[in-house]
């Protein structure tokens, strides 16, 4: 009986030492922890975009920059705010619209992004900055691909 107690005691000590020696980072390493709600999605990656106020749309496949020329950029409002980029040489047509932006969280309600008339499923859309008629908007897809859109409601009217 003493040997059984001794073995249990040794196993308990070994288990305690093993658990105590592990760091928090050793468990379930992830680039991004699961979040509840789009308000908690990390958009730190977007920070570098805030220094450039040129209208543009950038995703993993397309880069349309108004300053490069050959890009039509337009804005309309009505029941939805709507932005559009068209590249004249290729015909790429990007449209982004939304209903409203939450004043507190800056989350964009009911965002719709279409590229060449195909709707892109979005994980989040958020207003990162709004200054002098320019809006910087971060978006991502369910596979966490980043999308940048910078628009100016005074250009292309």
N, C-alpha and C positions, 0 to 999 in steps of 0.2 A: 504494500500500500504506500509505503514511503517513497518507493521508486516512482510510482505513478504521480504522486504529488510533486516530486522533484522534477520530473519531465514536464509536467504542466507549468510549473514555476519557470523553468528554463525557456519554454516556448513563449510564455508571456513576456519575459524579459527580452528575448530576441525580437519578438514582434514589436514591442515598444521602441527598441533601438532602431529598427528598420523604419518605422513610421516617422520617428523623430528626426532621422537623418535625411528624409526627403524634403525637398523644397516645394513650395507652392507651384512654381513654374514647371515642375516635373509632371504635373497632372493635366491631362487634356489640353495640351498646347494648341492654341488657335490664334489665327491672325486677328480675328474679330469674334468676340463672344456673342452669343445669341442675344437679341434685344427684344423688348416688348414695345411695339409701336415704332413708327418711323421717326418720331421725335428723338429717339436715342441712337440713331444710326450715326456713326462717326464719319464726319465729312472733313476731317483734318487734311486729307489729300488735296482738297480744293483750295486751300489757303494760298498757294503759289499763283493761282489764277486771278486773284484780287488786285494784282498790281497792273493788270492790262485791261483797259476799258474798251478795247476794240470789239465790236460785235463779232461773234463767232459761234460755231457749233463744232464740237469735237467729240467723237466717240472712238471706239477701237478700230473702226474702218474708214471713217470719214473725217476730214478736217476742212471746214469751210470758214474762211476768215475774210470778212468784209474788206479789210485793208489790202488784201491781195488783188482785188479787182475781179471783175467777172462774176460777182456775187450780188444778187438782189436780196435786200433785207427789208421786210415790211412788217408793219404792226397794224392791227385792227382791234377795236374793242366793241363790245355789244353785250350780249348775255355771257360771253366768254372773252377773255383776253387771248389774243392769237398772234403768234410770231411765225415768220416764214423766211427761210433761206432757200434761194434757188441758185445753183451754179449753172451759168449760161453755157459753158463749154461741154459739160457732161449731162446736164438736165437733172442732176440730183436735186430733189425737192424735199426739204425738211420742214415740217410743221410742228409747232408746239402750242398747245392751248391749255387754259385752266380756268376754273371758276373764280377762285379767290385764294388769298394768302392769309393764313392765320397770323394775326398781329403779335401774338405772344410767342409761338413756336417757330414761326416763319415757314411752316410746312405748307406746301401748295396742295390745295384741294382739287380733286378730280383732274389730275394732269393727263393729257393725251399727247403722245409723241408719235408722229408718223414719218416714215422715210419712204419716199416713192410710193405713197398710198398704202404702205404696210404698217400697221400699228405695232409699236414696240412696247412690250410689257415692261412696266417700271416698278421697281422696288421702292423707290422714294423720289421725291422732288422737293427741293428746299431752296428758298431764297436766302442766299448767303450774304448779299449786300445789295443795297439800293441807294444809288447816289447820282444826282444830276441827270435824271431820266434814264440812267443805265442800271440794269438789273443783272446780277451775277447769280446764276441758278445751277445748283448741283443736282445731278440725277444719277441713279444707278439702276441696273437691271437685276433680276433675281440671281444671276450668276456673279453679281457684285462688280460687273464692268462699269467703269466710271463714264459719265457723260457730262460735258461742260457746255453750257449755253450762256452767252453773254449777249444781251439785247439792249437796244436803245430806242425808245419810243419816238424820238425826234428824227431818226434816220429812216429814209425810205417812205416817208408819208406822201 
